[in-house]
Amino acid sequence: MADHERMASILGMPIIETPVLIIGSSMVGMTLSTLLAKHGIRDCITIERHSSTAIHPRAALFHPRTMQIYRELGLYEEMYAESLKHYDKHAGLHIVETLAGTHLGTYMKDINDGIENISPTHRLFLTQQMFEPLLRQHAIGNGAVLRFSTELVDFQHDQEGVTALIRSVETGEKQIVRAKYMVACDGNRSPVREKLGIKSQGHGLLSHSLTIYFDADLGKFVKDKYNGVIYVENEHVRGFFRLDKTGREGFLVVNTAGKKGTEDSRHPSIGITDEKAGEMLRAAIGADVDFRITHLSPWNAECNVAEHFNDGKIILAGDAAHVVTPHGGFGGNTGIHDAHNLAWKLALVLKGKAGEELVTKTYHDERYPVSKKTVDQVFERFVGRAAPDLFADDAEVEEEVPEPHLELGYQYHSRALTTNKLVSVTSDPATAKARPGTMAHHVLIKTKDREDEAYPVADLLGSDFVLIAGHEGSAWLDAAKVAVKNDSTLPELTTHQLTQDNTAFYKKYDVTTAGCVLIRPDGFVAWSEAKCATSGWGAMGLPDAEHTIQCVLKQILCITPERSVTRASSMASADSAIALPKDNGTVISMATEVSKRERALKQENDDLQRQLRENEERLAQLREFSELQDKMAMLAMRLDLHTVGMDPNELSKLA
């Protein structure tokens, strides 16, 4: 048994302790476990009720942001090579009347047209069936614990964590898992979300859709013409093919079928038979071709988002938090972005380097608006591409936002950033400035430790906080090193100084040659300072650069009571603008201002000390009740276990 499994026994049932229990080991759950292992949390447990990874070729289109994440994990080249075996690098999204018939247009002629200007990674097609074995091997190699053929029976949660009962699907053996956090990656019908009573909101059920898996040789219809996603639009069927470049691998998704605009047309999977599915497939191909249907998969087309992404220390991710139709490939990608946002936060909280609100508050605050926007945008694509006749002209359909804006231009606002408010959820990554709340937009840089080559800023990201200073900004780097050295509560911080030839970076990140940019482990700009650092004002009540950086980091990490860091940051900006006094009037004015600031800082310090005393009193009370609380939680769990087949005599003996 692994070292992390500390065994105990309740009613003869083993207890396993783990930092994080992940429910669901599809792409999202397995990616989260891999990212946690990368951040040093290697003893988490991921369970999956299926016996292995995906067996059907779902989720084919990977967005450039997603590929940046897998680039950080060292999987990009392997995924790219595997993709090229099956798909053209320049595949597109086309519209046809039938596969053998008229070409009606295109939604995206080349999925990678212009992408090199805004991302170090490309879009690519790679099915879940091909990808998940690669991810599984990588996850296990990095220390992730994956348990297939294992299901969640029940769970309880309290202020300290989650107690879950899990069971082997194959043997029926049960175990109790005690976790500090539980992440539900258990799909759009999430039993965890249902038990928590978290409702979903959005656009409801759009159609009873159908995926038809089949064997056929459709090569003559796609070779040298198009592969990837091919939308079908005719009087019999509306949906899309996903085919590889040989025309032999793929499937047909049917969103609506039959007479357009009718209620019946939105339920193609109801009462489905192989014969009916064959008629739909034949109508979509548009030619007399031999085929064999291998599997029919009915599913509900929905575009909805959960009202909340967490309940205490239970967190929703992937389809459990938001569900969309496949149009644009946003489902799996958005879930992977959830995992990327969450992993570094969990890791720092579990290591004692951040406050719990970094997980319990900022994850929802950042991911919910982006997910809501994505849900609404995918709904727009579903209406426009699959069912324009089913929705009234006054239906709440947003104007379509270009793919790059959704994939690389989404923005965050939370306490874990130094933003003031969220003006817009998306922006154009080609033209927008990289400021707090945005991704670290793509630009080539040269740093003093790699002067001989220009490389993507993304090369620096993915592990620690990163501070990048201009070629005249070494004072910020020195201050950062002092700040982290003098405060052991702060996490690792890596620093890099640019060389003089970095005009593109200064313009894109809106800083001067003496400024700096702080980027979080998930690649989002957390804070930036356009001007130079100053030192020596501490005795006058003004913050030195290292104090400013400490304040910034503590806000981002939710270590201090919630308050904006804008004050400290703006004061540092003011410092950089202060010149030596030239006359007595300036001296008096400065002395007055310093006095005001000293009084304000003293009051702020008194308030913090009072809050600290109050928190210590509350903690003392909680400690007195913690033992009783744990006993009550476990007693409740024992009663639950009684209902799932435990011996009443054994339970009565314990009582």
VEXPA-459068 format. One record per residue (C-alpha): residue number from 1; residue in three letters; x, y, z. Coordinates in Angstrom, 2 decimals, m for minus. Layout:
N
seq;type;px;py;pz
NUM;ala;X;Y;Z
...
This chain:
655
seq;type;px;py;pz
1;met;0.00;0.00;0.00
2;ala;1.28;3.53;m0.87
3;asp;2.83;5.61;1.88
4;his;0.08;8.23;1.66
5;glu;m2.62;5.75;2.62
6;arg;m2.83;5.79;6.39
7;met;m5.07;2.90;7.26
8;ala;m7.61;2.80;10.03
9;ser;m10.80;0.84;10.38
10;ile;m14.46;1.59;10.92
11;leu;m16.63;m1.49;10.90
12;gly;m13.80;m3.32;9.20
13;met;m13.71;m0.75;6.37
14;pro;m10.39;0.94;5.54
15;ile;m9.98;4.73;5.68
16;ile;m7.69;6.50;3.25
17;glu;m6.55;10.08;3.74
18;thr;m5.82;12.26;0.71
19;pro;m5.46;15.99;0.06
20;val;m7.85;15.97;m2.92
21;leu;m10.41;13.41;m4.06
22;ile;m11.33;13.85;m7.72
23;ile;m14.58;12.27;m8.94
24;gly;m14.30;11.40;m12.61
25;ser;m11.20;10.54;m14.61
26;ser;m12.12;11.75;m18.06
27;met;m10.09;14.55;m19.67
28;val;m10.87;17.15;m17.01
29;gly;m10.36;14.99;m13.92
30;met;m7.21;13.39;m15.28
31;thr;m5.80;16.77;m16.32
32;leu;m6.46;18.14;m12.82
33;ser;m4.69;15.19;m11.19
34;thr;m1.73;15.64;m13.56
35;leu;m1.51;19.37;m12.84
36;leu;m1.70;18.78;m9.09
37;ala;1.14;16.26;m9.36
38;lys;3.15;18.82;m11.31
39;his;2.59;21.36;m8.51
40;gly;3.87;18.85;m5.95
41;ile;0.54;17.38;m4.72
42;arg;1.15;13.80;m5.83
43;asp;m0.97;11.81;m3.39
44;cys;m4.41;12.87;m4.62
45;ile;m6.88;10.17;m5.63
46;thr;m8.94;10.22;m8.83
47;ile;m11.74;7.67;m9.22
48;glu;m13.61;6.67;m12.38
49;arg;m16.51;4.24;m12.54
50;his;m15.59;3.10;m16.07
51;ser;m12.93;0.45;m16.43
52;ser;m10.67;2.49;m18.70
53;thr;m10.33;5.67;m20.74
54;ala;m12.76;6.72;m23.51
55;ile;m13.67;4.05;m26.05
56;his;m15.51;6.36;m28.49
57;pro;m13.89;9.20;m30.49
58;arg;m15.49;12.17;m28.75
59;ala;m14.16;15.73;m28.18
60;ala;m11.93;16.25;m31.19
61;leu;m11.00;19.96;m31.38
62;phe;m8.38;21.26;m28.93
63;his;m8.12;25.05;m28.64
64;pro;m4.77;26.90;m28.57
65;arg;m5.19;27.86;m24.89
66;thr;m5.72;24.20;m24.02
67;met;m2.63;23.26;m25.97
68;gln;m0.65;25.87;m24.01
69;ile;m1.64;23.96;m20.87
70;tyr;m0.53;20.63;m22.33
71;arg;2.64;22.32;m23.55
72;glu;3.37;23.18;m19.91
73;leu;2.85;19.49;m19.08
74;gly;5.22;18.36;m21.83
75;leu;2.49;16.74;m23.95
76;tyr;2.18;19.19;m26.82
77;glu;4.63;17.63;m29.28
78;glu;3.29;14.13;m28.71
79;met;m0.31;15.27;m29.16
80;tyr;0.59;17.26;m32.27
81;ala;2.37;14.29;m33.85
82;glu;m0.57;12.00;m33.09
83;ser;m2.99;14.52;m34.56
84;leu;m1.09;14.74;m37.85
85;lys;m1.49;11.00;m38.32
86;his;m5.23;11.47;m38.62
87;tyr;m6.01;15.10;m39.47
88;asp;m4.69;17.84;m41.71
89;lys;m3.00;20.67;m39.82
90;his;m5.10;23.09;m41.85
91;ala;m8.44;21.30;m41.53
92;gly;m11.50;23.49;m41.30
93;leu;m15.18;23.74;m40.39
94;his;m17.25;23.47;m43.57
95;ile;m20.97;23.44;m44.44
96;val;m22.44;21.08;m47.05
97;glu;m25.90;20.13;m48.19
98;thr;m24.73;16.53;m48.10
99;leu;m21.26;15.02;m47.90
100;ala;m21.46;14.08;m51.58
101;gly;m23.36;17.20;m52.59
102;thr;m23.12;20.98;m52.68
103;his;m20.59;22.89;m50.57
104;leu;m22.55;25.70;m48.90
105;gly;m19.80;27.65;m47.15
106;thr;m17.41;27.61;m44.23
107;tyr;m17.28;28.66;m40.59
108;met;m13.49;28.37;m40.44
109;lys;m11.56;27.62;m43.63
110;asp;m8.31;26.85;m41.80
111;ile;m8.40;26.29;m38.05
112;asn;m4.86;27.66;m37.71
113;asp;m5.02;30.66;m40.00
114;gly;m3.19;33.51;m38.20
115;ile;m2.93;31.61;m34.93
116;glu;0.88;31.88;m34.82
117;asn;0.55;35.63;m34.18
118;ile;m1.41;35.20;m30.95
119;ser;m0.36;31.83;m29.53
120;pro;2.76;29.66;m29.29
121;thr;0.51;26.63;m29.88
122;his;m1.92;25.61;m32.62
123;arg;m5.45;24.27;m32.67
124;leu;m5.56;20.61;m33.47
125;phe;m7.97;17.73;m33.93
126;leu;m7.39;14.74;m31.68
127;thr;m10.14;12.47;m30.41
128;gln;m10.63;11.64;m26.75
129;gln;m10.09;7.99;m27.61
130;met;m6.61;8.81;m28.91
131;phe;m5.71;11.42;m26.32
132;glu;m6.78;9.98;m22.97
133;pro;m4.32;7.04;m23.03
134;leu;m1.47;9.54;m23.56
135;leu;m2.72;11.67;m20.66
136;arg;m3.21;8.62;m18.43
137;gln;0.35;7.44;m19.00
138;his;1.70;10.92;m18.30
139;ala;m0.41;11.34;m15.15
140;ile;0.73;8.04;m13.65
141;gly;4.32;8.79;m14.59
142;asn;4.12;12.02;m12.60
143;gly;2.70;10.36;m9.49
144;ala;m1.06;10.78;m9.93
145;val;m3.21;8.04;m8.36
146;leu;m5.93;6.91;m10.81
147;arg;m8.48;4.31;m9.77
148;phe;m10.70;3.02;m12.55
149;ser;m13.75;0.78;m11.97
150;thr;m14.38;2.75;m8.78
151;glu;m17.50;4.76;m8.01
152;leu;m18.64;7.29;m5.43
153;val;m21.42;5.87;m3.24
154;asp;m22.02;8.82;m0.91
155;phe;m20.28;11.71;0.80
156;gln;m20.53;14.22;3.64
157;his;m18.70;17.47;4.06
158;asp;m17.84;19.75;6.94
159;gln;m15.63;22.76;7.58
160;glu;m12.49;20.63;7.66
161;gly;m13.04;18.56;4.53
162;val;m15.01;15.74;2.93
163;thr;m15.68;12.14;3.93
164;ala;m16.61;9.91;1.00
165;leu;m17.63;6.29;0.63
166;ile;m16.27;4.70;m2.55
167;arg;m16.79;1.21;m3.97
168;ser;m15.07;m1.03;m6.48
169;val;m17.43;m1.73;m9.37
170;glu;m15.75;m5.09;m9.97
171;thr;m15.44;m6.49;m6.43
172;gly;m17.92;m4.45;m4.39
173;glu;m15.19;m3.63;m1.84
174;lys;m15.83;m0.36;m0.04
175;gln;m13.44;2.22;1.38
176;ile;m13.80;5.51;3.20
177;val;m11.78;8.45;1.89
178;arg;m11.14;11.50;4.01
179;ala;m10.09;14.44;1.82
180;lys;m9.39;18.08;2.47
181;tyr;m11.09;18.93;m0.84
182;met;m13.27;17.04;m3.30
183;val;m13.56;18.06;m6.96
184;ala;m16.55;16.78;m8.92
185;cys;m15.62;16.17;m12.56
186;asp;m18.54;13.73;m12.87
187;gly;m20.25;15.03;m15.98
188;asn;m23.32;17.02;m16.97
189;arg;m25.63;14.82;m14.88
190;ser;m23.30;15.23;m11.88
191;pro;m24.62;13.25;m8.88
192;val;m22.41;15.41;m6.65
193;arg;m24.01;18.63;m7.93
194;glu;m27.47;17.08;m7.54
195;lys;m26.85;16.05;m3.94
196;leu;m25.52;19.51;m3.09
197;gly;m28.71;21.00;m4.50
198;ile;m26.86;23.37;m6.85
199;lys;m29.22;24.32;m9.66
200;ser;m28.30;24.98;m13.26
201;gln;m29.41;27.96;m15.29
202;gly;m29.23;28.85;m18.95
203;his;m31.03;27.79;m22.09
204;gly;m32.42;24.45;m20.99
205;leu;m32.91;21.40;m23.20
206;leu;m32.35;22.28;m26.85
207;ser;m32.81;18.89;m28.45
208;his;m32.62;15.14;m27.89
209;ser;m29.57;14.71;m30.11
210;leu;m27.92;11.58;m31.43
211;thr;m24.38;10.49;m32.29
212;ile;m24.12;7.73;m34.88
213;tyr;m20.86;5.77;m34.89
214;phe;m20.35;3.81;m38.10
215;asp;m17.88;2.03;m40.36
216;ala;m17.73;3.29;m43.95
217;asp;m15.28;4.42;m46.60
218;leu;m16.09;8.06;m47.28
219;gly;m12.62;8.92;m48.53
220;lys;m13.72;10.03;m51.99
221;phe;m15.87;12.75;m50.41
222;val;m13.17;14.26;m48.17
223;lys;m9.74;13.63;m49.69
224;asp;m8.21;16.88;m50.99
225;lys;m11.45;18.67;m50.09
226;tyr;m12.00;18.90;m46.34
227;asn;m11.73;16.97;m43.12
228;gly;m12.32;17.77;m39.50
229;val;m15.86;19.05;m38.94
230;ile;m18.33;19.07;m41.82
231;tyr;m21.75;20.55;m41.05
232;val;m24.73;19.08;m42.87
233;glu;m27.79;21.19;m43.68
234;asn;m30.71;19.71;m45.66
235;glu;m34.43;19.03;m45.33
236;his;m33.87;15.63;m43.69
237;val;m31.04;16.16;m41.21
238;arg;m29.04;18.95;m39.51
239;gly;m25.84;18.20;m37.65
240;phe;m22.22;17.50;m38.48
241;phe;m19.70;14.83;m39.47
242;arg;m16.37;14.60;m37.73
243;leu;m14.11;12.69;m40.13
244;asp;m10.38;12.10;m40.37
245;lys;m8.41;12.74;m43.57
246;thr;m8.96;9.19;m44.86
247;gly;m12.74;9.38;m44.49
248;arg;m12.74;6.08;m42.59
249;glu;m12.75;7.30;m38.98
250;gly;m15.48;9.43;m37.47
251;phe;m19.14;9.82;m36.63
252;leu;m22.28;11.81;m37.42
253;val;m23.98;14.06;m34.86
254;val;m27.67;14.72;m35.53
255;asn;m29.12;17.74;m33.72
256;thr;m32.42;18.05;m35.56
257;ala;m34.06;15.86;m38.20
258;gly;m37.23;15.85;m40.28
259;lys;m39.38;18.82;m41.17
260;lys;m37.70;22.06;m40.14
261;gly;m39.26;24.18;m37.44
262;thr;m41.43;21.44;m35.94
263;glu;m41.32;20.25;m32.35
264;asp;m40.68;16.69;m33.53
265;ser;m37.56;17.79;m35.41
266;arg;m35.73;18.54;m32.18
267;his;m36.01;14.96;m30.87
268;pro;m34.09;12.77;m33.37
269;ser;m32.93;10.30;m30.71
270;ile;m36.39;9.54;m29.30
271;gly;m37.45;6.04;m30.32
272;ile;m34.25;5.59;m32.31
273;thr;m33.53;2.31;m34.09
274;asp;m30.71;1.20;m36.35
275;glu;m33.09;1.54;m39.30
276;lys;m33.98;5.17;m38.48
277;ala;m30.35;6.00;m37.79
278;gly;m29.42;4.47;m41.14
279;glu;m31.91;6.74;m42.91
280;met;m30.41;9.80;m41.24
281;leu;m26.87;8.71;m42.11
282;arg;m27.82;8.05;m45.73
283;ala;m29.50;11.48;m45.96
284;ala;m26.37;13.14;m44.58
285;ile;m23.96;11.31;m46.93
286;gly;m26.15;11.96;m49.96
287;ala;m24.91;8.92;m51.90
288;asp;m25.41;5.18;m51.99
289;val;m22.55;3.97;m49.79
290;asp;m22.17;0.80;m47.80
291;phe;m21.93;1.41;m44.05
292;arg;m22.32;m0.46;m40.79
293;ile;m23.63;1.28;m37.68
294;thr;m21.51;0.27;m34.69
295;his;m23.04;2.31;m31.87
296;leu;m25.87;4.77;m31.20
297;ser;m25.39;7.34;m28.46
298;pro;m28.44;9.48;m27.56
299;trp;m27.69;12.63;m25.56
300;asn;m29.35;15.86;m24.50
301;ala;m28.17;19.04;m26.19
302;glu;m27.99;21.66;m23.44
303;cys;m26.32;25.00;m22.78
304;asn;m26.46;25.55;m19.02
305;val;m24.21;26.65;m16.16
306;ala;m24.33;25.82;m12.44
307;glu;m25.35;28.71;m10.17
308;his;m22.34;28.09;m7.94
309;phe;m19.08;26.27;m8.64
310;asn;m18.45;25.19;m5.07
311;asp;m20.10;24.39;m1.77
312;gly;m17.46;24.77;0.89
313;lys;m14.64;22.40;0.07
314;ile;m16.54;20.57;m2.68
315;ile;m15.81;22.06;m6.11
316;leu;m17.46;21.56;m9.50
317;ala;m15.39;21.42;m12.68
318;gly;m15.96;20.52;m16.32
319;asp;m19.45;19.43;m17.39
320;ala;m20.52;19.27;m13.74
321;ala;m20.16;23.08;m13.67
322;his;m21.20;23.94;m17.22
323;val;m22.54;21.96;m20.15
324;val;m22.65;23.01;m23.81
325;thr;m23.31;21.43;m27.19
326;pro;m20.25;20.41;m29.28
327;his;m20.49;23.43;m31.62
328;gly;m17.05;25.05;m31.53
329;gly;m15.54;22.37;m29.30
330;phe;m15.86;24.44;m26.11
331;gly;m17.05;21.73;m23.71
332;gly;m13.88;19.80;m22.97
333;asn;m11.66;22.83;m23.47
334;thr;m13.56;24.93;m20.93
335;gly;m13.34;22.11;m18.39
336;ile;m9.58;21.80;m18.88
337;his;m9.29;25.55;m18.24
338;asp;m11.22;25.00;m14.98
339;ala;m8.60;22.46;m13.93
340;his;m5.76;24.80;m14.84
341;asn;m7.27;27.65;m12.81
342;leu;m7.88;25.37;m9.83
343;ala;m4.72;23.23;m9.61
344;trp;m2.18;25.87;m8.55
345;lys;m4.65;27.35;m6.06
346;leu;m5.29;23.99;m4.40
347;ala;m1.57;23.27;m4.31
348;leu;m0.67;26.54;m2.55
349;val;m3.51;26.26;m0.04
350;leu;m2.56;22.67;0.77
351;lys;1.07;23.72;1.23
352;gly;0.00;26.47;3.65
353;lys;1.13;29.22;1.27
354;ala;m2.32;30.73;0.64
355;gly;m5.62;31.37;2.37
356;glu;m8.57;29.05;1.73
357;glu;m10.51;31.76;m0.11
358;leu;m8.08;31.35;m2.98
359;val;m9.94;28.10;m3.67
360;thr;m13.36;28.59;m2.09
361;lys;m13.99;32.07;m3.49
362;thr;m11.72;33.12;m6.36
363;tyr;m12.24;29.92;m8.38
364;his;m15.97;30.67;m8.75
365;asp;m15.40;34.42;m9.13
366;glu;m13.04;33.86;m12.06
367;arg;m14.46;30.82;m13.81
368;tyr;m18.20;31.48;m13.54
369;pro;m18.34;34.63;m15.76
370;val;m16.16;32.98;m18.41
371;ser;m18.27;29.81;m18.32
372;lys;m21.52;31.80;m18.52
373;lys;m20.21;33.72;m21.53
374;thr;m19.10;30.46;m23.17
375;val;m22.51;28.85;m22.57
376;asp;m24.27;31.81;m24.21
377;gln;m21.86;31.83;m27.15
378;val;m22.23;28.11;m27.79
379;phe;m26.02;28.55;m27.66
380;glu;m25.63;31.18;m30.39
381;arg;m23.64;28.71;m32.49
382;phe;m26.18;25.92;m31.92
383;val;m29.02;28.17;m33.06
384;gly;m27.12;29.44;m36.09
385;arg;m25.64;26.14;m37.21
386;ala;m28.15;23.48;m36.22
387;ala;m31.58;24.96;m35.52
388;pro;m32.17;28.52;m36.82
389;asp;m35.79;27.62;m37.58
390;leu;m36.59;26.58;m34.00
391;phe;m36.09;29.88;m32.23
392;ala;m38.10;33.06;m32.51
393;asp;m36.53;36.29;m33.74
394;asp;m36.77;37.76;m30.23
395;ala;m34.93;34.85;m28.57
396;glu;m32.05;35.92;m26.33
397;val;m29.23;35.06;m28.70
398;glu;m25.97;36.98;m28.33
399;glu;m23.99;38.36;m31.20
400;glu;m21.28;35.86;m32.06
401;val;m17.86;36.59;m30.58
402;pro;m14.90;35.41;m32.72
403;glu;m13.24;32.19;m31.58
404;pro;m9.88;33.78;m30.62
405;his;m11.67;36.18;m28.26
406;leu;m13.24;33.24;m26.40
407;glu;m10.22;30.96;m26.55
408;leu;m7.37;33.39;m25.79
409;gly;m9.02;36.64;m24.79
410;tyr;m11.18;35.76;m21.79
411;gln;m10.53;37.80;m18.65
412;tyr;m10.82;37.36;m14.89
413;his;m11.68;39.58;m11.95
414;ser;m11.26;38.45;m8.34
415;arg;m9.32;39.07;m5.18
416;ala;m6.54;36.91;m6.66
417;leu;m5.76;39.76;m9.05
418;thr;m5.19;43.49;m8.71
419;thr;m8.11;44.37;m10.97
420;asn;m10.75;46.92;m9.98
421;lys;m13.66;45.44;m11.95
422;leu;m14.47;43.23;m14.92
423;val;m15.39;45.52;m17.80
424;ser;m15.73;42.74;m20.37
425;val;m15.41;38.96;m20.21
426;thr;m13.62;38.77;m23.56
427;ser;m11.21;40.85;m25.61
428;asp;m9.25;40.56;m28.84
429;pro;m5.92;38.88;m27.99
430;ala;m4.36;40.36;m31.13
431;thr;m4.92;43.96;m30.06
432;ala;m5.67;43.97;m26.31
433;lys;m3.04;44.96;m23.77
434;ala;m1.84;42.26;m21.37
435;arg;m2.96;43.75;m18.05
436;pro;m4.08;42.33;m14.69
437;gly;m6.93;39.90;m15.34
438;thr;m5.88;38.94;m18.88
439;met;m3.80;36.03;m20.05
440;ala;m0.13;36.65;m20.52
441;his;m0.61;37.38;m24.21
442;his;1.80;35.84;m26.69
443;val;4.92;37.79;m27.55
444;leu;8.53;36.79;m28.20
445;ile;11.04;38.02;m25.63
446;lys;14.75;38.04;m24.91
447;thr;15.97;37.81;m21.33
448;lys;19.43;38.24;m19.85
449;asp;19.64;34.52;m19.10
450;arg;18.76;33.67;m22.74
451;glu;20.15;36.58;m24.76
452;asp;20.90;34.58;m27.90
453;glu;17.30;33.76;m28.81
454;ala;13.82;35.21;m28.80
455;tyr;11.31;32.83;m27.23
456;pro;7.62;32.90;m26.24
457;val;6.79;34.40;m22.86
458;ala;4.82;31.17;m22.33
459;asp;8.16;29.36;m21.86
460;leu;8.45;30.99;m18.41
461;leu;4.99;30.06;m17.17
462;gly;3.21;27.15;m15.57
463;ser;5.01;26.44;m12.29
464;asp;5.66;29.43;m10.03
465;phe;4.76;33.08;m9.88
466;val;6.95;34.88;m12.41
467;leu;8.15;38.49;m12.20
468;ile;9.41;39.93;m15.49
469;ala;11.19;43.29;m15.30
470;gly;12.34;45.63;m18.04
471;his;16.01;46.02;m18.85
472;glu;16.11;49.04;m16.50
473;gly;13.91;47.41;m13.86
474;ser;16.42;45.41;m11.84
475;ala;15.29;47.20;m8.65
476;trp;11.95;45.35;m8.89
477;leu;13.75;42.02;m9.15
478;asp;15.94;42.83;m6.15
479;ala;12.89;43.92;m4.17
480;ala;11.04;40.71;m5.03
481;lys;13.90;38.54;m3.83
482;val;14.06;40.46;m0.55
483;ala;10.29;40.31;m0.11
484;val;10.12;36.53;m0.49
485;lys;13.26;35.94;1.57
486;asn;11.94;38.01;4.47
487;asp;8.48;36.42;4.50
488;ser;8.48;32.62;4.68
489;thr;4.71;32.51;4.16
490;leu;5.11;33.55;0.53
491;pro;5.56;30.95;m2.25
492;glu;8.33;30.56;m4.79
493;leu;8.83;33.49;m7.15
494;thr;11.06;33.29;m10.21
495;thr;12.47;36.46;m11.75
496;his;13.62;37.36;m15.25
497;gln;15.04;40.59;m16.65
498;leu;14.52;41.56;m20.26
499;thr;17.29;42.70;m22.55
500;gln;17.06;46.07;m24.24
501;asp;15.56;44.68;m27.46
502;asn;12.00;43.98;m26.23
503;thr;9.87;46.74;m27.70
504;ala;7.02;44.33;m28.47
505;phe;6.78;43.26;m24.82
506;tyr;6.75;46.81;m23.46
507;lys;3.99;47.75;m25.89
508;lys;1.89;44.64;m25.34
509;tyr;2.19;44.69;m21.55
510;asp;1.94;48.48;m21.28
511;val;5.01;48.99;m19.07
512;thr;8.15;51.06;m19.34
513;thr;11.68;49.74;m19.54
514;ala;11.89;50.17;m15.74
515;gly;8.55;48.54;m14.97
516;cys;7.56;44.96;m14.18
517;val;4.82;42.36;m14.65
518;leu;3.78;39.65;m12.18
519;ile;2.23;36.54;m13.74
520;arg;0.42;33.80;m11.82
521;pro;1.20;30.08;m12.20
522;asp;m1.84;29.73;m14.50
523;gly;m0.42;32.30;m16.92
524;phe;m2.66;35.25;m16.00
525;val;m1.25;38.69;m15.34
526;ala;m1.81;39.36;m11.63
527;trp;m0.19;42.77;m11.27
528;ser;1.93;45.17;m13.26
529;glu;3.76;48.39;m12.50
530;ala;4.61;50.64;m15.40
531;lys;7.25;52.71;m13.62
532;cys;10.47;52.18;m11.72
533;ala;10.86;50.90;m8.17
534;thr;12.02;53.23;m5.41
535;ser;13.68;52.52;m2.08
536;gly;14.50;54.39;1.07
537;trp;11.12;55.91;1.87
538;gly;10.18;53.38;4.55
539;ala;11.24;55.68;7.39
540;met;8.79;58.31;6.10
541;gly;5.81;55.96;6.14
542;leu;5.85;55.25;2.42
543;pro;6.11;51.63;1.19
544;asp;9.32;50.40;m0.34
545;ala;9.15;48.25;m3.45
546;glu;9.55;45.01;m1.46
547;his;6.63;46.02;0.79
548;thr;4.49;46.67;m2.28
549;ile;5.32;43.23;m3.68
550;gln;4.53;41.60;m0.32
551;cys;1.15;43.37;m0.25
552;val;0.41;42.32;m3.82
553;leu;1.27;38.67;m3.19
554;lys;m0.68;38.51;0.07
555;gln;m3.80;39.90;m1.56
556;ile;m3.52;37.53;m4.51
557;leu;m2.98;34.58;m2.17
558;cys;m5.84;35.64;0.15
559;ile;m3.46;35.70;3.12
560;thr;m4.56;39.04;4.55
561;pro;m8.12;40.26;5.29
562;glu;m9.77;41.21;2.01
563;arg;m8.88;44.69;0.91
564;ser;m7.73;46.15;m2.35
565;val;m4.03;46.32;m3.08
566;thr;m4.67;49.32;m5.32
567;arg;m3.76;51.64;m2.41
568;ala;m0.34;50.09;m1.86
569;ser;0.27;49.88;m5.58
570;ser;m0.79;53.47;m6.22
571;met;1.38;54.66;m3.33
572;ala;4.34;52.88;m4.88
573;ser;3.52;54.61;m8.18
574;ala;3.42;57.91;m6.34
575;asp;6.81;57.10;m4.81
576;ser;8.33;56.60;m8.21
577;ala;7.13;60.05;m9.23
578;ile;8.45;61.89;m6.10
579;ala;11.49;64.03;m6.70
580;leu;13.80;65.59;m4.13
581;pro;12.22;68.76;m2.65
582;lys;13.27;72.03;m4.25
583;asp;11.83;74.54;m1.75
584;asn;10.35;74.80;1.74
585;gly;6.79;74.77;0.43
586;thr;7.39;71.39;m1.19
587;val;8.96;70.08;2.02
588;ile;5.98;71.19;4.11
589;ser;3.54;69.72;1.58
590;met;5.38;66.42;1.58
591;ala;5.59;66.36;5.40
592;thr;1.85;66.94;5.63
593;glu;1.16;64.15;3.17
594;val;3.50;61.79;4.99
595;ser;1.79;62.57;8.29
596;lys;m1.59;61.79;6.79
597;arg;m0.30;58.52;5.41
598;glu;1.33;57.59;8.72
599;arg;m1.99;58.09;10.53
600;ala;m3.83;56.07;7.90
601;leu;m1.31;53.24;8.13
602;lys;m1.51;53.25;11.95
603;gln;m5.30;53.01;11.83
604;glu;m5.09;50.24;9.27
605;asn;m2.60;48.35;11.45
606;asp;m4.86;48.72;14.51
607;asp;m7.80;47.37;12.51
608;leu;m5.77;44.38;11.34
609;gln;m4.60;43.63;14.89
610;arg;m8.20;43.74;16.13
611;gln;m9.31;41.37;13.35
612;leu;m6.43;39.05;14.22
613;arg;m7.48;38.91;17.90
614;glu;m11.08;38.21;16.91
615;asn;m9.97;35.44;14.54
616;glu;m7.80;33.86;17.26
617;glu;m10.80;33.80;19.61
618;arg;m12.95;32.15;16.98
619;leu;m10.23;29.59;16.26
620;ala;m10.02;28.72;19.96
621;gln;m13.77;28.06;20.02
622;leu;m13.56;25.97;16.87
623;arg;m10.76;23.86;18.33
624;glu;m12.93;23.06;21.37
625;phe;m15.69;21.76;19.13
626;ser;m13.57;20.13;16.40
627;glu;m13.27;16.76;18.14
628;leu;m17.00;16.58;18.79
629;gln;m17.69;17.69;15.21
630;asp;m15.48;14.95;13.78
631;lys;m17.16;12.31;15.95
632;met;m20.60;13.46;14.82
633;ala;m19.54;13.40;11.15
634;met;m18.19;9.88;11.41
635;leu;m21.27;8.70;13.33
636;ala;m23.42;10.01;10.52
637;met;m21.22;8.21;8.03
638;arg;m21.60;4.97;10.00
639;leu;m25.35;5.32;9.89
640;asp;m25.13;5.80;6.13
641;leu;m22.95;2.73;5.85
642;his;m25.60;0.78;7.73
643;thr;m28.05;1.58;4.94
644;val;m25.69;0.19;2.30
645;gly;m25.38;m3.26;3.74
646;met;m23.48;m3.18;7.01
647;asp;m24.28;m5.61;9.83
648;pro;m26.65;m3.97;12.40
649;asn;m25.14;m6.07;15.20
650;glu;m21.70;m4.64;14.54
651;leu;m23.09;m1.14;14.54
652;ser;m24.89;m1.67;17.84
653;lys;m21.69;m2.97;19.43
654;leu;m19.90;0.21;18.40
655;ala;m22.74;2.32;19.75
